[in-house]
Amino acid sequence: MIKGQALRPNFLTESLVKPEVENESLIQDEEKHLYALSKHAGWKVLNDFIESELRTLEDANSTAISSGMSFEQLGYNSVVMDQVKKIVNRIRMRVQDAVEAIEKTDENK
């Protein structure tokens, strides 16, 4: 020990390192499963359906405008629709991110 240097307990660093390693393995497994899902024909069907539903959602606001809905209600609908689209797109991006991570890992091997 060097004079004037504080002691550092190693239980803090050990407890912080171990969960990250376990979590990293879990993330890799999750990415592998999402990658497999992305290569399945069902993912394409689901993704096309999601795209169709998002277009329908956008059309709903146009229909509401033409039917004379109040500005307050239109604003509320717009906010809700925007949030729904963000959630759905985050789900889709989660799969896409896993695909990119796995393919990048495969390229580096």
C-alpha positions in Angstrom: 0.0 0.0 0.0 1.2 3.5 -0.9 1.1 6.0 1.9 -1.8 8.5 1.5 -3.8 6.2 -0.8 -7.2 5.1 0.2 -8.1 1.4 0.5 -10.5 0.2 -2.1 -12.8 -2.6 -1.1 -12.9 -5.2 -3.7 -16.4 -6.4 -2.9 -17.8 -3.4 -4.7 -16.0 -4.1 -7.9 -16.6 -7.8 -7.8 -20.3 -7.4 -7.2 -20.6 -4.9 -10.1 -18.7 -7.0 -12.6 -20.5 -10.3 -12.2 -24.0 -9.1 -13.1 -22.7 -7.5 -16.3 -21.2 -10.7 -17.5 -24.4 -12.7 -16.7 -26.5 -9.9 -18.3 -24.3 -9.9 -21.4 -24.9 -13.6 -21.9 -28.6 -13.1 -21.5 -28.6 -10.3 -24.1 -26.7 -12.5 -26.5 -29.3 -15.3 -26.1 -32.1 -12.8 -26.6 -30.5 -11.5 -29.7 -30.1 -15.0 -31.1 -33.8 -15.7 -30.6 -34.8 -12.4 -32.2 -32.5 -13.1 -35.1 -34.1 -16.5 -35.6 -37.5 -14.9 -35.4 -36.5 -12.3 -38.1 -35.5 -15.2 -40.5 -38.9 -16.9 -40.0 -41.6 -16.4 -42.7 -44.0 -15.5 -39.8 -42.0 -12.4 -39.0 -42.4 -11.1 -42.6 -46.2 -11.7 -42.4 -46.3 -10.0 -39.0 -44.2 -7.1 -40.1 -46.4 -6.5 -43.2 -49.5 -6.6 -41.0 -48.0 -4.1 -38.6 -47.2 -1.8 -41.6 -50.7 -2.1 -42.8 -52.2 -1.3 -39.4 -49.9 1.7 -39.0 -51.2 3.1 -42.3 -54.8 2.4 -41.2 -54.0 4.4 -38.0 -52.8 7.3 -40.0 -55.9 7.2 -42.2 -58.1 7.3 -39.1 -56.9 10.8 -38.4 -57.7 11.9 -41.9 -61.2 10.4 -41.6 -61.7 12.2 -38.3 -60.7 15.5 -39.9 -63.1 15.1 -42.8 -65.9 14.2 -40.4 -65.5 17.5 -38.5 -64.0 16.3 -35.3 -63.1 19.0 -32.9 -59.5 20.3 -32.8 -59.2 19.2 -29.2 -60.1 15.6 -30.1 -57.9 15.7 -33.2 -55.0 16.8 -31.1 -55.6 14.1 -28.5 -55.9 11.5 -31.3 -52.7 12.7 -32.9 -50.8 12.4 -29.6 -52.2 8.9 -28.9 -51.4 7.7 -32.5 -47.9 9.1 -32.3 -47.2 7.2 -29.1 -48.7 4.0 -30.5 -46.5 4.3 -33.6 -43.4 4.9 -31.5 -44.1 1.8 -29.4 -44.7 -0.5 -32.4 -41.6 0.8 -34.2 -39.5 0.2 -31.1 -40.6 -3.4 -31.1 -39.7 -3.7 -34.8 -36.3 -2.0 -34.2 -35.5 -4.3 -31.4 -35.6 -7.2 -33.8 -33.7 -5.3 -36.5 -31.0 -4.4 -33.9 -30.6 -8.0 -32.9 -30.2 -8.9 -36.6 -27.5 -6.3 -37.1 -25.7 -7.4 -33.9 -25.7 -11.1 -34.8 -24.6 -10.4 -38.4 -21.9 -8.0 -37.3 -20.7 -10.7 -34.8 -20.7 -13.3 -37.6 -18.6 -11.0 -39.9 -16.0 -10.5 -37.1 -15.5 -14.3 -36.7 
